[in-house]
Amino acid sequence: MKTEFDIDNILRRNIANLTPYSSARDEYKGKEGIFLDANENSYGSPLNNDYNRYPDPLQLSLKEKISKIKGLPIENIFLGNGSDEAIDILFRAFCRPAIDNAIICPPTYGMYEVSANINDVEVRKVNLLPDIFQLDSENILKNINQNTKLFFVCCPNNPTGNGVKWTDIKKVLDNFNGIVVVDEAYINFASYRSLIPELLNYPNLVILQTLSKAWGLAGLRVGMAFASQQIIDVFNKVKPPYNINIVSQQIALEALDNIEQINDWIKTIVKEREIISKEISTFPFVKKVYPSDANFILVKVNDAQNLYNYLVQEQIVVRDRSKVALCEGCLRITIGTEEENKKLISALKKYTS
């Protein structure tokens, strides 16, 4: 259990002293009244009478529903414009530009490095162990110095698809006084549980999830961060006042009532993942299909660029990851519908390398 973490030691001074933007909707919580505070068009909208009003800045109704699903108080939940907003806020709130650094473990989600570069934060790379794609925890700890503020790990990992051992994540958590960010965008497709219960033991743990993958709401851009109230308060202090639009909030609320449908889709995707993995592994141009806990598979082939181009000609778009560290010769393939998967296999049967 973590006891040494003190958020004041890593929070940027300007953020600690920041007076956040406050609207009248932050102060007045009632739903009824005459609203003459925000310079909105009081006559309404041509589309919907609700759209003329700014959305709830703290998305309380949506957080209440997520709270029941995740078993967490709303004080431990942040909603962002995709998980990318949460990632960006972490850099802005905790990393001093041109001074502090963050550690990532390639191959991994590319936005960690992009966001670091945007915020002028040094990125220290400690590659995953080759072929098994697990954390090199000893080297991670060696790369931590007094200016290391963030450590990112994706579990299940993108683009490799595998889970990362809890014992290795725990080793970093126990020996690092910065923030450990575990990105669980694909956790719904895994056979193991989320690390959300560990928030009780680790005040320096942040868990990212999303409604874009299993929930099928990528177009709404709703990401979730779960953390201690101290860290969530920082997120809310830094975020734009109305970062989740009213349409996204409304549709997400409706979607969260359909857990059974989502669970059925997850079971189908996992089943299709196993079928597709087995079939693809039989092709002579395939060197390896890596085990996956996500809704995609990583496939090592003889000529990734040639196969990628061939599939594009067949109007099948996959992701070429062959230029990513430790993924030489690899394509990442999302599990589609049963019909889409059959078309993929059919196209691969006609491919000659």
N, C-alpha and C positions, 0 to 999 in steps of 0.2 A: 504493500500500500504506500502511495506517495504522500510524503508529509512536508518536504522541503520547498515545494513550489510556491513562489510568491509572485503573483502577476505584476505587482508594482516594480519588480526588478527587471522585467523585460518589456513592459509597456512603454512606448515612446512618450516622452514628456509632453509633447504638444497634444497628444491624444488624451493623456491623463488630465490635462488642463482644459480640454476642449469643452465649450458649451455647445451642445448639439442644437441643430435647428428644431424648433418646436412649433407645431401648428396648433390652432384652436381645437382640432380633432384629437390631439394628444391630451388636451386638458379636459374637454367635454366628452364624456363617454356615452351620453344618451343617444338613442336612435331617432327620437322625435324632437321636433323643434323647427324654428325658422333659422336657417343657416345663412348668415350674412357676413361670414368671416373670411372666406377664401376666394372671393372675387370670381365665383363660378357663374355660369349662366343659369339663373334660377328658373328659366322657362323650360328647361329640360334639354333633351337631345333628340335629333331626328330619328335616332335608332332605338333608344331605350331611356326611360326617365331616370334610371339609376346612373347612366353614364355621364351625366353632367356633374356628378359629385366626385370628389377625390376619394380613392379607396381608403379603407382602414389602414393607417400607416403601420400598425403592428399585426395585422392579419389575425386578430384574436379568434374569430370563428373557425378559421382554417386550422389554427394552432390547437384549438380545443379538440378538434376531431383527430388531428395527428397525435395529440397527447394521449388519447384513449387507445389508439392503435399501437403506439410505441411504448406506452407505460411510463411516460415521462411528464413532469410538470411543464406547463407552457413556458415557465421561466428558463427552462433548459433547451428551448427550441428557437432557432433563427431560421427565417425563410428568406431566400435570396433569389435574384434574377438568374436562375441556374446556379449550380454549385460554383461556377466560375466567379460569381460575385463574392461568395464566402472566401474563396481562395485569395482573391484580390484584397479583400478587407484584412485578412490575416497579415499580408505583407505590409499594407499601409499602416496598420495599427501597431505592429510589433517589430518591424525591421527599419532601422535608420538607413536611408539611402547612402550608398557608397561606404558604409561602415559594417553593417551586419551581414550575416549570411544564412542561407538555408541549405539543407541537405536533401537531395533526391536520389532515387535508386533506379537508374535506367536498366532496362527499358521500362518506361512508365508513361503515365498520362502527360501529354506535352504541355498542358496549360500551366503546370507548376513552374516550369522554366520560363515560359512566355511572361507570366505574371511577375516573376522575379525580375526579368529583364526590363519590363515596363517600369517597375518601381526602383530600378537601379540597385538591386540587391544581388550580391555574389551568390552563385549557385555552386555548391560543392557536390560533385557526383561520385557516388560509390555504387558501382555496378552491382546488380544482382549476381548471384553465383551462376555461372554458365550452365545452361541446359536444364537445371532444376529451378531456376528463377526464385531463389530464396534470398533473404537478407544476409548480407555479410556483416553481421552485427559487430564483430570486433573492429573492422575497418570503419564502420559508421562511428563508433565511439572514439576512435583515434582521430577522426576528422572534426569532431566537435571542439570548438574553442569558446572563449568568453563572449564572442560575438555571434555565436550560432543561436538563432532564435526559433527556427522552425525545422521540423523534420517531417517529410511527406512519405507516406506509404499507401499504395493502392491495393486493396484486398477485397475481392478478387482483383488481380492485377490486369491492367490494360497496357499493352496488347497481348500479354501472354496467357491470360485467362485463369491462371492458377491462384489458389489461396496462399497466403503468407502465414508461416507458423506463428502462433500466438506467443510461444516462448521467446522468439526473437524480437517481436514487437515489445514484449514485456521487459526484455533486457534493456532496450533503449529507454522506455518509460521510467524504469527504476534508476537509470543513471544519467538522465538528462533533465535539466531544470528549465528547458525551453518548452515549446508546445509540440506535441506529437499529433499529427493530423492523419487519421486513417480514413481513406476515401473508400466508402462502401457502395459505390454506384451500382455494383452488380450483385450485391449481397443476396437479393431475392432468388437468384438462380443457384446459390451455393447450398451444400448439404450441412454446413455449420452455421452457428448462430452469429448474429451481430455482436459487436463489442460494446453495445450501448450499456449493458449492466456494469461494465468496468468504469463507467463515468463516476460511480460512487467511490471507487478506489483511487482514481487518478484525476486530480483537478487540472492537470496539464494536458488532458486528452480531448481532442476535438474529432468528432465523427461526422463525415459528410455522407449524405444520401441524396436521392433525387427521385422525382416523379417522372423522369424522362425515359427510363428503361422499362422495368417490369410494369409500371403503371401506364405506359403508352401515352405519356403527355409531353413528349419532347417539344412540341410546338408551343406549349404554354410557358416554358422556361421557369420552372419552380424547383429550386434546390433547397436542401435542408441541411442545417448544421446543428449538431447536438453537443452540448458542452456544459460546464459549470455555469451557474448564473453570473459569476464574475466575467467570464469570457463572453457570454451572450450579451451582457450589458454593453460590452465594448463593441460588439457587432452592431447593436441597435444605435449606439452613439455615432458610429461612423457612416452607416448606410444612408443613401438618399431618403428623404422623408416618405416617398410613396414608391418604393422599389418593386412592389408586386401590383400589377394593374388589376382593376376590378373584375375584368373578364376572366383572367387567370384564377383569381380567388374563387369566383363563382363556379367555374367548371371543375376546378380541383375539388371543391366541396362535394359536388355531385359525384365525381368519379370515386371518391373515397368511400362511397356507400356500396361499391361493387367489388368488395374483397373476394367474394366467391368466384366471380368472373376472372379476376386477376390471377387467383390461385390456379384456376383451370388452365389459363394460358401459360403460366409458369411451368406446370407439369408437362404440357404439350411441348413447350420449347426445350425443356430438359430432355424429354424423350427423343425429340428430333435431333438434338445435339449429339446424343449417343449414336443414333442411326447414321447421321451424316459423317461423324468422325470415323465410324467403322467402314463405311463405303469409300470415303476419300482415301483412307489408308491403303486401299487395295490397288490404287492406280500406280503404274510403274514410274511415273515422274514425281511421285510424292515420297519424300525422304522420311518425314515424320509428321504425325498429328499430335500436338501437345495436349495433355489432359486439361480440361477446362471446367471451371466452376461458374462461368459466366454465360451470356447469351451469344457467344461467338467462339470460334476456334482459331488457333494459330497453326498454320500449315507450312512446313518447310518443303520446298520443291526444287527441282533441278534448275529452273530458270524462271524466277519470280516475275521479272519484267515482261517476258514473252507471254507467260500465262495470264498475267494481268491484262495485257493488251488484247489477247484473244478473247477473254471474258467480256471486255468492253465492247468488242465487235459483236458479241452475242447479246449485248445490252444487259449484261450482268456486271454490276459494279461492286467490287470488293476493295479492300484497303491494302496497298502495297507497303509493307513495313520492312522491306529488305535493307533499307538504309539506316534503320534504327539499331542502336547498340545491341549486340547479342541476338539479333533477329535477322541476320543475313540470310537471304533466300526465302524469306517468309511472307506469306499473305495472311491477312486477318479476314475471316469470313463470318459475317453475322448469320445467325440462324434465322431463316425466313419462315414463311408459312409452309405448310406441307407441299403445296403446289409449287411455290418458288424453289424449295429445296430439290424437288424432282427435276425441275428445269435446270438447276445448277448441275446436278449429277449427270443429266442427259448431255449437257454441253461438255462436261469434263470427259465423258466417254468418247466424244468425237475429237478431243484435243490430241494432237501429235506434237511432242516436244522435239 
